[in-house]
Each structure stands twice: as structure tokens, then as C-alpha cells.
Amino acid sequence: MIVACSPYMHSDPPLIVTLLLDEESVAFFNVLRKKYFPPALNFLAAHLTLFHHLPSGNASIEKNLETWSQEQAILSLQVTAVKCIGRGVAYKMESKSLLQLHKQMQQKWEPWLTPQDKQTLWPHITVQNKVSAVEAKHTLTVLQASFQPFTSYGLGFSLWAYEGGPWRFLHNFLFAQ
């Protein structure tokens, strides 16, 4: 008998850090994800990933997130454009404060970062992914036609465990008001 298993069943799953967004923004992006994301792949709410793969079992990661959240005011993010990401579509977000914070986090966590997490952050919310290039281009055209820039807010960090599919929520670290 062959048993399929997740590569993380026998070891601690890697950690993911996302920016916790305001409810109104999440609701807006989730409506689009429900409409445009392939249903079999849409098992996450809208999110802005800051780090994709950090080691679990390292208490300093949670301590760092707690410290940074206590020092950080709520972030204002400008949603500035709808962009094609190859086989999908994302909303581009801009915030100098978020980029500075991310750079600080990268410097602190540098020994643990994967090549992907060492890159300069491109803040975005994916509303469609893993579709054909033709379908992505069509979605881009539709969404660009009605796009109006708006402001979203980063309220804190969310920490997740990646277990080979849906993420398991671990903890929120809310920013100081």
C-alpha cells in the first residue's frame, strides 16, 4: 500500500509571515479571489506575504515579531495598480514604511532567509494565479477597466505554519495604535 504524505509530517513545518490587513480590504480582495482564483487552489484568504519560509522552532522569530509590532504604528498602503503576474493577476501596493520595516526584518533574519525571502519586497495581493496566460490577460483587462486607487491598512503581522497546502494560523501580532 502506498501512502502519500506531506513532506512536513515528520518535521516542523516552515513558518510564513504575512501582513495583517484591515477587514474592508480583505473583504474586497476575497470577493475577487472567489471570482477569479481557480477554486481547487483557493484555500487561503487574501494576504500580503512578507516571508515565505522561516524555520519553525525558533523562539526568536516570535519574539522579534512581538517587539516589532509593539514599535510599529498601523501602516498605510496605497493600492496603486492591477498587474499581470504571468499566469495570474495581483494588486500592487506601495508603502515606503512597509519596505523599510521589511528590510529591517531581512537584516535581522538574514541567516534563515531563502533566496526568495532575500529579494526586495514587492507588496501585492494575488487575486488570480495558475491560470492560462490568455485568461490572466482577460482578467487584467476587466479589473483595470474599473480600477480606482485606494488605501489599505496593515494592522500587524500574522504568523502561519505551512503544512503542504492550506496554512495553519498560529498568531497575530497587532501593531501599536
Secondary structure, DSSP 8 states (H G I E B T S, - for coil): ------TTSSS---EEEEEEE-HHHHHHHHHHHHHHS-GGG--S---EEEEEEE-TT-HHHHHHHHHHHHH-B-EEEEEEEEEE-SSSEEEEEE-HHHHHHHHHHHHHHGGG--HHHHS----EEEEE-SS-HHHHHHHHHHHHHH---EEEEEEEEEEEEE-SSSEEEEEEEE-B-
